[in-house]
Structure formats: C-alpha cells, structure tokens
Amino acid sequence: MTLTVRSFLGGDEGSLAEDVLDGLTRPFKELPPKHFYDAAGAELFDRICDLPEYYPTRAERAILEARSDDIAALTGAAELVALGSGTAAKSRLLLSALAAAGTLRRYVPVDMTEEMIRTTGAALCADYPGLQVRGIVGDFERHLDRLGVPLEPRLVAMLGGTIGNFTPGARRRFLRHVGRLLGPRGTVLVGVDLVKDPARIEAAYDDAAGITARFNRNILRVVNRALRADFEPEQFEHVAFFDREHEWIEMRLRAQRRMTVRIADLGLTVEFAKREELRTEISAKFTPRRLAADLAAARLEPVELLTDPEGLFGLALARPVAAPQATSTRHAVAIPA
C-alpha cells in the first residue's frame, strides 16, 4: 500500500469561528455552504442525492459512466486530483478509466475529513495495485498550493457542481488558481449544473420529503455544537428559490419570530428580526456562454463540454491557454454560445 495523508487544518482553519464572525455580523447575514458537512450533514446529503427531485448526482454519474474512457483518452492523466473527494464514488469511474488506459499513477484526494481520506485511500490502494494515494486534509479554497509539483499530466476534478457555490468573481479567481497548478499538459474537469426550467431546479432544492430543509437547518446545529451557540433550528424556515437575474438558486433560513442568538465561544450576540433571512448557499446554473466567459477569464480554453442525454448537467474539460496543443488538438471544440 502506498498511502500518505497530510493535514493542513489547524487552529481557526479547522473551525467555524472566522466564517461565523464574518457572516453573521454583515447587514445581510450568510454562512458558507462548506459548513453543512458534519457527519449528520453528510448523511442527509447522501439521502438528498437519492431523492427523485435531485437530478444533479444522477446526471453527472451518467456522464461519467458514459464518457470516462473519453476523458482518459483526452487527458492522458497520470495524476487525478479530486477537490472535495468525499467517498470517491465518482472518482472511481475516472480512476478505472485511467487505469485501463495505462496512464494512472497517483490519486490526490482533497477533503476536510481525515477519516474519510484514510478509509477511501486504503480501499483504493487495494483495488488499484501500484496506485499512490497522497491525501490532503484541508480546505481546497485555502490549501490548493499544498498540491505540490504535478505528476504530469495532472487532471484536477471538481465534481458535483461545487463551482457554482462561488460568486462570479470568486469563481473566476479560483479557476485561475487551479489553472496555475495544472502544469503545461494538465487539464481541469468541472461539474456544472445547466440552466433549465426554474421549477425543476427549485424542486431539487426543496423536496417534498423535507430532507433538504433538514440539511439546511443542520448548519445551525453545527454552529451550536462547535461554538456553543443557542440557535433554535426548528424556528427557522427553509427557503429555496431560483434567482432569474443571476441564474442561481439560493437557499436561506428565515426566522419565524424575533430572536436573540448568543454564540458563547465568540462572545457574540446576534439579533434576528421576524422573517429575517440568513443565506446559506448559492448554486449558480450555467449556460454555455457563461461557462465560456468564466473559462476565458481564468485563462483556460475549453476542450469539450460533456452532457447527459437530457442536457441537465455538464462536465467541462479545459486546459491552460498557454499549454502545448500536442496530440489533443484534434479533440478541441468550442463551447457553443
């Protein structure tokens, strides 16, 4: 077994403190969605992925099942970096394709849960003989520079539509940062939820069984436990709506009455007016034009946009503008406007 794990979380980086202090003292309160995922949140999200309304996971998996061999051929990747790797369920499809192509040598999962990385890493080492697994326990928004020198060609995968959680400027800055870490022959694979009927999008974030509502409120339980706060999660209503101007979904929590919340570890008192809202997530939906503009601003050029048969979800494969064209030039396609 060749498994190494390095942790870069420590002190405030491993806690909610900085984000809570920043987000709950703004005129319009918000918390970043990365804090949904404690053990309970992860279990609830797994249940969300199985809901009939929640199309993104099924659509993305369908693309990977149909096109992982093509991705392996286009990238020739020796190293797969998975940002927000989780259980590696989708990464396995790419790993198997790269192994079958004879190029796979290293897998680099990046996740904030060390136990998850160790468990999945050990299983992957057993299933893919000779594979090096170099786990990074960290926040990929802060610790991308810890990836080190690429084992070229490097493929960086950010699946699940996570890129949509960034605001437009932050999204382009993040993609530029990723582009600088690819190496001259590297590629990036980004999951993007596509613009479609707003009713279908909203249903995916406000399911009939109320699982997403429980998932949304769970972020308050995370704050309560980690920072000794006294939120009453059930006194907040789950809100999800599609913003047609920005073409993104927003999830919020709406206070059902006036309340005063105390966060003991921060010495902070936060007032909520009746019906005041706390934003917990944005999830941008993409048109080909928006995607092309984001890639161009990040100095990345499209290789191919892969979609499921219904056109619900996409996997955008791109490479640095300055990268050598080499043998993959014949595969390059423009993302249509």
Residue pairs with C-beta under 8 A, 6 or more apart in sequence:
1 122
1 125
1 126
2 125
2 130
2 131
2 132
2 133
3 118
3 121
3 122
3 125
3 133
3 135
4 133
4 134
4 135
5 114
5 117
5 118
5 121
5 134
5 135
5 136
5 137
6 134
6 135
6 136
6 137
6 146
7 114
7 137
7 138
8 136
8 137
8 138
8 142
8 143
8 146
9 112
9 137
9 138
9 139
12 18
13 138
13 139
13 142
15 226
15 227
16 35
16 222
16 223
16 226
16 227
17 227
17 265
17 266
19 31
19 32
19 35
20 31
20 223
20 227
20 263
20 266
20 268
21 266
21 268
23 29
23 30
23 31
23 32
24 31
24 263
24 268
24 270
24 278
25 268
25 270
28 279
29 270
29 276
29 277
29 278
29 279
30 278
30 279
30 280
31 219
31 223
31 278
31 279
31 280
32 165
33 165
33 219
33 251
33 280
33 281
34 112
34 139
34 141
34 165
35 219
35 222
35 223
36 45
36 215
36 216
36 218
36 219
36 222
36 280
36 281
37 45
37 112
37 113
38 218
38 221
38 222
38 225
40 218
40 221
41 215
41 218
41 219
41 222
42 86
44 211
44 214
44 215
44 218
45 215
47 211
48 54
48 207
48 211
48 212
48 215
49 57
49 58
51 207
51 209
51 211
51 212
53 203
53 204
53 207
53 208
54 204
54 207
55 200
55 204
55 312
55 313
56 160
56 161
56 191
56 193
56 204
56 312
56 313
57 160
59 308
59 310
59 312
59 313
60 90
60 159
60 160
60 161
60 191
60 308
60 313
60 315
61 90
61 93
62 308
62 309
63 306
63 307
63 308
63 313
63 314
63 315
64 90
64 93
64 94
64 315
65 93
67 306
67 315
68 93
68 94
68 96
68 97
69 97
69 100
69 101
70 304
70 306
71 94
71 97
71 155
71 189
71 306
71 315
71 317
72 94
72 97
72 98
72 100
72 101
72 103
73 101
74 187
74 303
74 304
74 317
74 328
74 331
75 153
75 155
75 187
75 189
75 317
75 328
76 101
76 103
76 153
76 185
76 328
77 98
77 103
77 104
77 153
77 154
77 155
77 187
78 98
78 103
78 104
78 105
78 106
78 151
78 152
78 153
78 154
79 105
79 106
79 107
79 108
79 150
79 151
79 152
79 153
79 154
79 155
80 91
80 94
80 95
80 98
80 104
80 106
80 107
80 108
80 155
80 157
81 108
81 110
81 147
81 154
81 155
81 156
81 157
82 88
82 91
82 107
82 108
82 109
82 110
82 157
82 159
83 110
83 140
83 156
83 157
83 158
83 162
84 110
84 111
84 140
84 158
84 159
84 160
84 162
85 91
85 109
85 110
85 111
85 116
85 117
85 120
86 111
86 116
87 116
87 120
88 95
88 109
88 120
88 124
90 159
90 160
91 107
91 109
91 157
91 159
92 124
94 155
94 157
94 189
95 104
95 107
95 124
95 128
95 131
98 104
98 155
99 128
99 131
103 153
104 128
104 131
105 130
105 131
105 132
105 151
106 131
106 132
106 133
106 134
106 151
107 121
107 124
107 128
107 131
107 132
107 133
107 134
108 133
108 134
108 135
108 136
108 147
109 117
109 120
109 121
109 133
109 135
109 136
110 135
110 136
110 138
110 140
110 143
110 147
111 117
111 135
111 136
111 137
112 137
112 138
112 139
113 137
114 135
114 137
117 135
117 136
117 137
118 135
121 133
121 135
124 131
124 133
125 131
125 133
136 143
136 146
136 147
138 146
141 174
144 177
144 178
144 181
145 181
147 181
150 181
150 182
150 183
150 186
152 183
152 184
152 185
152 186
153 183
153 185
153 186
153 187
154 181
154 182
154 183
154 185
154 186
154 187
155 186
155 187
155 188
155 189
156 178
156 181
156 182
156 186
156 187
156 188
156 189
157 188
157 189
157 190
158 178
158 188
158 189
158 190
158 191
159 189
159 191
159 315
160 191
161 191
161 192
161 193
161 283
161 313
162 191
163 171
163 174
163 175
163 190
163 191
163 192
163 284
164 171
164 192
164 193
164 248
164 282
164 283
164 284
164 285
164 286
165 281
165 282
165 283
165 284
166 174
166 284
167 282
168 284
168 294
171 284
171 294
172 294
172 297
172 298
175 188
175 190
175 294
175 295
175 297
175 298
175 300
176 297
176 298
176 299
178 188
178 298
179 188
179 298
179 299
179 300
179 320
182 188
182 319
182 320
182 323
184 320
184 322
184 323
184 324
185 323
185 324
185 326
186 319
186 320
186 323
187 303
187 317
187 318
187 319
188 300
188 317
188 318
188 319
189 315
189 316
189 317
190 315
190 316
190 318
191 313
191 314
191 315
192 286
192 291
192 313
192 314
192 315
192 316
193 201
193 283
193 284
193 285
193 286
193 312
193 313
193 314
194 285
194 286
194 287
194 307
194 311
194 312
194 313
194 314
195 247
195 285
195 286
195 287
196 285
196 311
196 312
198 242
198 244
201 242
201 249
201 285
202 240
202 241
202 242
202 249
204 249
205 212
205 240
205 249
205 251
205 283
206 212
206 213
206 238
206 240
210 238
212 238
212 240
212 251
213 238
216 238
216 240
216 251
216 253
216 280
216 281
217 233
217 234
217 236
217 238
217 253
218 233
219 253
219 280
220 229
220 231
220 233
220 236
220 253
221 231
221 233
223 229
223 231
223 263
224 230
224 231
224 233
226 265
227 263
227 264
227 265
227 266
228 263
228 264
228 265
229 261
229 262
229 263
229 264
229 265
230 261
230 262
231 261
232 259
235 255
235 256
235 257
235 259
236 253
236 254
236 255
236 256
236 278
237 253
237 254
237 256
238 251
238 253
239 250
239 251
239 252
239 253
239 254
239 277
240 249
240 250
240 251
240 252
241 249
241 250
242 248
242 249
242 285
243 249
243 250
246 282
246 284
247 284
247 285
247 286
247 287
247 290
248 282
248 283
248 284
248 285
249 281
249 282
249 283
249 285
250 279
250 281
250 282
251 279
251 280
251 281
251 282
251 283
252 277
252 278
252 279
252 280
253 277
253 278
253 280
254 275
254 276
254 277
254 278
255 272
255 273
255 274
255 275
255 276
255 277
255 278
256 274
256 275
257 274
258 271
258 272
258 273
258 274
259 271
259 272
260 269
260 270
260 271
260 272
261 269
261 270
261 271
261 272
262 268
262 269
262 270
263 269
263 270
272 278
284 290
286 314
288 305
288 335
288 336
288 337
289 337
291 302
291 305
291 314
291 316
291 335
292 302
292 334
292 335
292 337
295 301
295 302
295 316
295 318
295 335
299 320
299 321
299 322
300 318
300 319
300 320
300 321
301 318
301 319
301 320
301 321
301 332
302 316
302 317
302 318
302 332
302 333
302 334
302 335
303 317
303 318
303 319
303 328
303 331
303 332
303 333
304 316
304 317
304 331
304 332
304 333
305 314
305 315
305 316
305 317
305 333
305 335
306 314
306 315
306 316
306 317
307 313
307 314
307 315
316 335
319 328
325 332
